[in-house]
Amino acid sequence: MGYSQWMQQHAQKHKIIVDKLLEKEYTQEQIISYFDFENMKKEEFNFCPLYAKDKKCHDMESLNCYICACPNFRFNDAGIQKIESATQFSLCSIESKDGRQGVYGDKIHQDCSKCSVPHHRSYVEKHFKYDWQEMMQGCSL
């Protein structure tokens, strides 16, 4: 599955949950709290395959799953550029010190596994939109 397809599928899952919470008249603060990892793994176990393993995508105490992915991530499923004999498909627009470019054969992908930027509650509060796709609109190049 390419990045574009994953983003479309994820946006649909995110919208279903947000719409359900809005129907229950949750406030923005309550919605953000609902997306805390500990709650999501109990209430929305199909949202992320890691929930079934009780495993976080990033090693941090208080992980918020509202953004899931990162507005600073940039990708092009067809490739961004050739670097020597490999094609780069993704990168970090803020060049996070905790990110790196991973080389996988002839493909280069951004490795965000050590970067927790979008999973901090303060980041979610600052960049919050009810529409996940609106937050992620700059990702596709």
Phi and psi in degrees as a GROMACS rama.xvg file:
@    title "Ramachandran Plot"
@    xaxis  label "Phi"
@    yaxis  label "Psi"
@TYPE xy
-82.5025  171.413  GLY-2
-60.342  -43.3675  TYR-3
-60.7991  -45.4832  SER-4
-64.5711  -42.7578  GLN-5
-60.2747  -43.9076  TRP-6
-63.7075  -39.5336  MET-7
-63.8774  -45.6977  GLN-8
-64.9704  -42.5222  GLN-9
-65.8044  -41.3979  HIS-10
-57.9132  -39.4587  ALA-11
-65.2616  -45.2006  GLN-12
-62.7916  -42.0137  LYS-13
-63.16  -44.7364  HIS-14
-61.4216  -41.2917  LYS-15
-58.9034  -44.7347  ILE-16
-67.8856  -47.7902  ILE-17
-61.6802  -43.6729  VAL-18
-60.7472  -40.6985  ASP-19
-61.804  -42.52  LYS-20
-70.841  -37.8414  LEU-21
-65.4061  -36.5367  LEU-22
-62.1539  -31.1013  GLU-23
-87.1007  6.70554  LYS-24
64.2234  35.7665  GLU-25
-68.4211  143.033  TYR-26
-80.7291  170.172  THR-27
-57.3262  -44.9027  GLN-28
-60.8418  -42.3051  GLU-29
-66.7058  -36.923  GLN-30
-64.9622  -45.5593  ILE-31
-60.1292  -44.16  ILE-32
-62.7359  -38.3514  SER-33
-58.3094  -34.3677  TYR-34
-82.9955  7.46458  PHE-35
-62.9101  140.115  ASP-36
-48.406  -49.3242  PHE-37
-59.3147  -37.2436  GLU-38
-75.9836  -43.8726  ASN-39
-61.6931  -39.1568  MET-40
-65.9509  -23.2681  LYS-41
-89.4647  -45.2568  LYS-42
-88.7074  -30.0866  GLU-43
-132.36  52.8363  GLU-44
-59.4273  -19.1762  PHE-45
-88.3279  -4.87404  ASN-46
-66.8001  -35.9334  PHE-47
-141.193  132.185  CYS-48
-65.0029  -18.4807  PRO-49
-74.3419  -21.6819  LEU-50
-59.4933  -39.9399  TYR-51
-62.9473  -25.4975  ALA-52
-96.2752  1.45351  LYS-53
51.3449  44.1833  ASP-54
-121.581  134.062  LYS-55
-88.6654  149.877  LYS-56
-74.8594  -20.4684  CYS-57
-136.482  142.177  HIS-58
-80.5585  88.4315  ASP-59
-149.922  148.774  MET-60
-65.6451  -53.4025  GLU-61
-111.695  93.7575  SER-62
-100.292  128.374  LEU-63
-107.564  131.346  ASN-64
-97.1981  8.08876  CYS-65
-60.4664  -46.1521  TYR-66
-82.5706  -36.7639  ILE-67
34.0641  100.382  CYS-68
103.432  -166.853  ALA-69
-148.263  132.128  CYS-70
-62.9135  -13.5371  PRO-71
-92.0628  -5.15473  ASN-72
-77.699  135.286  PHE-73
-124.638  139.7  ARG-74
-149.611  160.878  PHE-75
-147.821  116.061  ASN-76
-60.9223  -22.9155  ASP-77
-88.4204  -10.0035  ALA-78
110.146  144.43  GLY-79
-94.7264  -48.7715  ILE-80
-161.84  160.161  GLN-81
-91.5825  133.152  LYS-82
-126.539  106.576  ILE-83
57.0994  -120.276  GLU-84
-100.659  13.3003  SER-85
-118.704  158.21  ALA-86
-109.435  129.832  THR-87
-88.1031  128.85  GLN-88
-109.624  -19.1269  PHE-89
-154.086  161.51  SER-90
-159.369  172.049  LEU-91
-105.22  122.66  CYS-92
-70.9281  -19.0502  SER-93
-104.819  4.14722  ILE-94
47.7158  53.6323  GLU-95
-52.6945  135.777  SER-96
-65.5187  -18.0879  LYS-97
-94.9804  -4.44677  ASP-98
-96.8208  168.471  GLY-99
-156.72  162.379  ARG-100
-92.1923  123.498  GLN-101
-98.8873  133.894  GLY-102
-103.593  122.341  VAL-103
-124.955  87.9042  TYR-104
67.2179  -117.74  GLY-105
-101.423  18.8968  ASP-106
-121.477  140.811  LYS-107
-119.569  125.541  ILE-108
-130.388  147.971  HIS-109
-67.599  131.298  GLN-110
-106.488  108.039  ASP-111
-101.371  9.32453  CYS-112
-60.754  -24.8033  SER-113
-100.098  2.60926  LYS-114
-106.871  126.669  CYS-115
-112.748  11.2252  SER-116
-43.4251  -56.6581  VAL-117
-77.7464  -1.00661  PRO-118
-102.399  4.10939  HIS-119
-86.6746  136.578  HIS-120
-53.923  -41.3574  ARG-121
-61.8378  -36.2462  SER-122
-68.1895  -43.0833  TYR-123
-60.9116  -45.5326  VAL-124
-60.2751  -40.2769  GLU-125
-69.6646  -34.5644  LYS-126
-108.932  10.1729  HIS-127
-58.3374  131.898  PHE-128
-139.095  144.308  LYS-129
-65.864  -31.4779  TYR-130
-93.8785  109.313  ASP-131
-58.3151  -39.5761  TRP-132
-62.4477  -33.1228  GLN-133
-65.2914  -39.5613  GLU-134
-65.894  -31.5598  MET-135
-99.5495  7.74909  MET-136
-59.6673  -25.2823  GLN-137
-87.1502  -0.386263  GLY-138
-71.5553  -40.5716  CYS-139
-81.2223  125.397  SER-140
